[in-house]
Amino acid sequence: MKRHSHAVEPATRPQRQMLRLFYAGAGFLVTAVTASAFLVSTVARRVVTPARKRAQETDVLALNAVEGTITLGRNPDTALPGRYGLWFGPDDRYLQLGPIVAQDASTVTRTLDTPVDELAGLPEAGPATFSGWYYSRPEELGVDWHDVTVETPVGPAPAWLFSTGAESGRWVIAVHGRGTTRSECLRAVPALTEAGCTTLLMSYRNDGDAPPSDDGLYGLGDTEWEDVDAAIAFAAANGATSVVLMGWSMGGAISLQTSLRAKHSDLISGIILESAVVDWGSVLDYQADAERIPVFVRRAAIAVISNGWGRYLTGLKTVVNFAALDMVSRAGELSKPMLVLHSDDDGFVPSDAARALAESRSDLVRFVPFRTARHTKLWNYDEARWSSAIRDWLTGR
């Protein structure tokens, strides 16, 4: 009996070319999807992960201790008028910088306000981090202060308490921004003290001073408000009869959430916002545009952060509710008087959302615009105007 052969005929040349194109296309698609997923995951994690070290975005080109000057590489921040700070050297020393005395297209030379004896051992050049703090320690202010501890949901958080020298039931709780510490708020203490307010500079979860949360990640205001609520309870237990929250950058977002969600919100009599995040969506879009991150990547990153399935990529214990953090859309829910200070040249958090909030709630918000000043550097650029705006608003109330 004859058997029939079922051997497969060899592919023709056109068929082989089609197969090669198919496999190449499939490989490209898999690679593209994998790369896109990695990029989305990276962007999402970067948004919620506290920085482990400071970005060194400028260079010290010359340090002249004899003349008391320092020359920096020029960028939009280092070229700003006013007083600033700088982390520099192998021991990450903090220097106070005075006004500009000379500049050209690539360099800026400023006076050094740090005493000469504190410059010993520093190199003459090297990478550095420019700062708007100016003050880094409470003892530099010449105001009565002491260390205190606020019991927060994540554990005991250190804070600095500044007294007016007299009994005062009017308190201000200062809430620093993302990637920084309570030292950021020291600049405000003189103006707040002059207005008769006791001032608490608090720390909160994941800022390097307070205990971390279980996941060690930012909630962008969606979780940190609980620590501010604890600070309000501390203030009430120590004689506060009214509390103004003052938030810088992400600290503004935290303060706004506190005003709506805190158990002790009845004690909040007002909010001061400095370069504040009023709507995270507009901030992330602005920063993504600056870094040329594709729209689909930023949208996917927000989806990762704000959905339960994304926790496997970010490590977040709880998702971030971006809709709840959009205070322009939620402006109608606000009830506390506000002073909003923002620069149209912020360079990091655009002023659009702050302006939109001020326009929609003109009954609550006094908006004080700045120009030229960069992110959280309004005090540095124009200390007199910044301080008087705060004093006038506080005393006028």
C-alpha positions in Angstrom: 0.0 0.0 0.0 1.5 3.3 -1.1 2.0 6.0 1.6 1.4 9.7 0.6 4.0 12.2 1.6 2.9 15.3 3.7 6.2 17.1 3.6 5.9 20.9 3.8 7.2 22.7 0.8 10.0 25.2 1.5 8.8 28.8 1.7 9.3 31.0 -1.3 11.6 34.0 -1.2 8.7 36.5 -0.8 7.3 34.4 2.0 10.6 34.4 3.8 10.8 38.2 3.5 7.3 38.6 4.9 8.2 36.4 7.8 11.3 38.4 8.5 9.3 41.6 8.5 6.7 40.1 10.8 9.2 39.0 13.4 11.1 42.3 13.1 7.8 44.2 13.6 6.8 42.0 16.5 10.2 42.5 18.1 10.0 46.2 17.7 6.5 46.3 19.2 7.6 44.3 22.2 10.6 46.5 22.7 8.6 49.7 22.3 5.9 48.5 24.8 8.5 47.4 27.3 10.4 50.7 26.9 7.2 52.7 27.3 6.1 50.8 30.4 9.5 51.3 31.9 9.4 55.1 31.1 5.9 55.4 32.6 6.9 53.5 35.7 10.1 55.7 36.1 8.1 58.9 35.8 5.4 57.7 38.2 8.0 56.7 40.8 9.9 60.0 40.5 6.8 62.0 41.3 6.2 60.2 44.6 9.7 59.4 45.7 11.6 61.7 48.1 14.9 62.8 46.7 17.8 61.1 48.4 20.3 63.8 47.7 20.3 67.4 46.5 20.6 68.2 42.8 23.8 70.1 42.1 22.6 72.5 39.4 25.4 75.1 39.6 29.1 75.3 40.1 31.3 77.4 42.4 33.9 78.8 40.0 35.8 80.8 42.6 35.6 81.2 46.4 37.5 84.2 47.7 37.5 84.2 51.5 39.7 87.3 51.7 37.4 89.5 49.6 34.3 87.7 50.9 32.9 86.8 47.5 31.9 83.7 45.6 31.5 83.3 41.8 28.9 80.8 40.5 27.9 79.5 37.2 25.0 81.5 35.8 21.5 80.1 35.6 18.0 81.6 36.1 18.2 81.1 39.9 21.8 82.2 40.6 21.3 85.4 38.7 18.4 86.5 40.9 18.8 89.7 43.0 18.5 89.3 46.8 19.9 87.0 49.5 20.2 83.2 49.1 22.0 80.2 50.3 24.3 77.5 48.9 25.3 73.9 49.9 28.9 73.4 48.9 31.9 71.3 49.7 32.6 67.7 50.6 30.8 68.2 54.0 27.8 69.8 52.3 28.3 73.1 54.2 25.6 75.7 54.0 26.7 79.2 53.0 24.7 82.5 53.1 25.0 84.6 50.0 24.5 88.3 49.7 23.8 90.6 46.7 25.3 90.4 43.3 28.5 92.5 42.9 29.4 91.4 39.3 28.1 89.3 36.5 28.5 88.4 32.9 26.9 86.0 30.4 28.2 82.9 32.2 29.0 83.9 35.8 27.5 85.6 38.8 29.7 87.0 41.7 28.0 87.6 45.0 29.1 88.7 48.5 29.4 86.0 51.2 27.4 86.7 54.3 28.9 83.6 56.0 31.7 84.6 58.4 35.2 84.0 57.1 36.1 81.6 59.9 33.3 79.3 58.7 34.8 79.0 55.3 37.9 77.1 56.4 38.5 73.9 54.6 36.2 74.6 51.6 37.6 74.0 48.1 37.9 77.0 45.8 35.6 75.4 43.2 33.2 72.5 42.6 29.5 71.6 42.2 27.0 73.2 44.5 23.2 73.5 45.2 21.6 76.9 45.2 18.9 77.6 47.8 16.3 80.1 48.8 16.5 79.3 52.5 19.1 81.9 53.5 18.6 80.9 57.1 19.3 77.2 57.9 19.2 77.2 61.8 16.7 78.7 64.2 19.4 80.4 66.3 20.3 82.6 63.4 17.0 84.6 63.8 17.6 86.1 67.2 14.0 85.0 68.2 13.1 83.0 71.3 12.6 79.4 70.3 12.8 75.8 71.5 12.5 72.3 70.2 9.2 70.5 70.6 7.7 67.2 69.4 4.4 66.7 67.6 2.8 63.2 67.9 1.7 62.4 64.4 0.0 59.2 63.0 3.5 58.0 61.8 5.2 58.8 65.1 6.9 61.7 66.9 7.9 64.5 64.6 10.4 67.2 65.6 9.4 70.9 65.3 10.6 74.3 66.2 8.4 76.6 68.3 9.0 80.4 68.1 7.4 82.6 70.8 6.4 86.3 70.5 7.6 86.9 74.1 4.1 87.2 75.3 1.1 84.9 75.6 -0.5 84.6 72.2 -3.4 82.5 71.1 -2.8 83.3 67.5 -0.5 80.6 65.9 0.9 80.0 62.5 1.9 76.5 61.5 4.4 76.6 58.7 4.4 73.6 56.3 7.5 73.3 54.1 7.6 72.0 50.5 8.6 68.8 48.6 12.2 67.7 48.9 13.1 70.2 51.7 12.7 70.6 55.5 11.3 73.0 58.0 14.4 75.2 57.6 12.7 76.5 54.4 10.2 78.3 56.6 12.7 80.2 58.8 12.5 83.2 56.6 8.9 83.8 57.6 9.4 83.8 61.3 10.4 87.5 61.8 7.3 88.8 59.9 5.1 86.3 61.7 6.5 87.3 65.1 6.1 91.0 64.4 2.4 90.3 63.6 2.1 88.8 67.1 1.9 85.1 66.1 3.4 82.1 67.8 5.0 80.1 65.0 5.4 76.3 64.7 7.8 75.0 62.1 6.7 71.4 61.7 8.1 68.3 60.0 6.0 65.7 58.3 6.3 62.1 57.1 9.1 61.3 54.6 10.9 64.7 54.9 14.0 63.3 56.5 13.2 64.8 60.0 9.9 63.2 60.8 9.4 59.4 60.7 8.7 57.9 57.3 5.3 56.4 56.3 5.0 52.7 55.8 5.8 53.1 52.1 8.3 55.9 52.5 6.6 57.8 49.6 4.9 61.2 49.1 1.1 61.4 49.0 1.4 64.9 47.4 -0.8 66.2 50.2 -3.3 63.4 50.1 -1.7 61.8 53.2 0.6 64.4 54.8 -2.4 66.6 55.9 -2.8 64.1 58.8 0.5 65.3 60.3 -0.6 68.9 60.0 -3.9 68.0 61.8 -1.7 66.6 64.6 0.2 69.9 64.7 -3.0 71.8 65.1 -3.9 69.5 68.0 -0.5 70.3 69.5 -1.1 74.0 69.1 -4.5 73.8 70.7 -3.1 71.8 73.7 -0.5 74.6 74.1 -2.8 77.6 74.1 -3.7 78.3 70.5 -7.2 79.7 69.9 -6.8 80.2 66.2 -4.3 78.8 63.6 -3.2 80.1 60.2 -1.6 77.5 58.0 1.3 78.7 55.8 2.4 76.4 53.1 5.3 76.6 50.6 5.0 74.6 47.3 3.7 71.1 48.1 3.2 72.4 51.6 0.5 74.6 50.1 -1.3 71.6 48.7 -1.0 69.9 52.1 -2.4 73.0 53.9 -5.4 73.2 51.5 -6.2 69.5 52.1 -5.9 70.1 55.9 -8.4 72.9 55.7 -11.0 70.5 54.2 -10.2 67.2 55.9 -8.8 67.9 59.4 -10.6 67.0 62.6 -9.5 70.3 64.0 -10.4 72.5 61.0 -12.6 74.7 63.2 -9.4 76.1 64.7 -8.1 77.1 61.2 -8.7 80.8 60.7 -6.8 81.3 57.4 -4.2 80.0 55.0 -1.1 81.6 53.5 0.1 80.1 50.2 3.6 80.7 48.9 4.5 79.4 45.5 1.9 76.7 46.3 0.7 73.7 44.4 -3.0 74.4 43.9 -3.5 71.8 41.2 -1.0 68.9 40.7 -2.3 68.2 37.2 -1.2 71.6 35.9 2.2 71.3 37.7 3.0 67.9 36.3 2.0 69.0 32.8 4.2 72.0 33.1 7.2 70.0 34.3 6.6 67.3 31.7 6.6 69.9 28.9 9.9 71.3 30.2 11.4 67.8 30.1 9.7 66.9 26.8 7.9 63.9 28.3 5.3 62.7 25.8 1.6 63.4 26.7 0.7 59.7 26.8 3.6 59.0 29.2 2.5 61.7 31.7 -1.1 60.6 31.5 -0.2 57.0 32.0 2.1 58.0 35.0 -0.8 59.8 36.7 -3.0 56.7 36.1 -0.4 54.5 37.7 -0.2 56.8 40.8 -3.9 57.1 41.1 -5.1 53.5 40.6 -4.8 50.5 42.9 -3.1 48.3 40.2 -0.3 50.9 39.9 0.9 50.3 43.5 2.9 47.4 42.2 4.9 49.9 40.0 5.2 52.8 42.5 5.3 51.1 45.9 2.6 53.4 47.2 0.5 51.9 50.0 -2.5 54.1 49.1 -3.2 55.7 45.8 -3.1 59.5 45.3 -6.5 61.1 44.5 -5.6 63.8 42.0 -9.2 64.9 41.7 -9.2 65.7 45.4 -6.0 67.7 45.0 -7.4 69.9 42.3 -8.4 72.9 44.3 -9.4 75.0 41.3 -12.2 72.5 40.6 -13.0 72.3 44.3 -12.8 76.1 45.0 -16.4 76.2 46.0 -15.7 73.9 48.9 -13.2 76.3 50.5 -14.2 78.5 53.4 -11.0 79.9 55.0 -9.6 83.3 54.1 -6.4 83.1 52.1 -3.4 85.1 51.2 -1.8 83.8 48.0 1.7 84.9 46.9 3.0 83.6 43.6 5.5 84.6 40.9 4.5 84.5 37.3 8.2 83.6 36.6 8.1 80.7 39.1 9.8 78.3 36.7 8.6 75.2 38.6 5.0 75.6 39.7 3.1 77.8 37.2 1.0 80.6 38.7 -2.0 79.8 36.5 -3.9 77.7 39.1 -3.2 80.2 41.9 -4.6 83.0 39.7 -7.6 80.8 38.8 -8.3 80.1 42.4 -8.0 83.8 43.3 -10.4 84.7 40.5 -13.0 82.1 41.4 -12.9 82.8 45.1 -12.3 86.6 45.2 -14.5 86.6 48.3 -11.8 84.6 50.2 -8.5 85.2 48.4 -6.1 88.1 48.4 -3.7 87.5 45.6 -0.2 89.2 45.6 1.6 88.6 42.3 5.3 88.8 41.8 7.5 88.8 38.7 11.1 87.8 38.2 11.2 85.8 41.5 11.6 82.1 41.1 10.0 79.2 42.9 9.7 79.7 46.7 12.2 82.7 46.4 9.7 85.6 46.8 11.2 86.6 50.2 14.7 86.5 48.7 13.8 88.7 45.8 11.7 91.3 47.6 11.8 90.8 51.3 10.1 94.1 52.2 7.1 93.5 49.9 6.7 89.9 50.9 6.9 90.5 54.6 4.6 93.5 54.6 2.0 91.6 52.6 2.0 88.9 55.3 2.0 91.3 58.2 -0.7 93.4 56.8 -3.0 90.4 56.1 -2.5 88.9 59.5 -2.9 92.2 61.5 -5.8 93.3 59.3 -7.7 90.2 60.3 
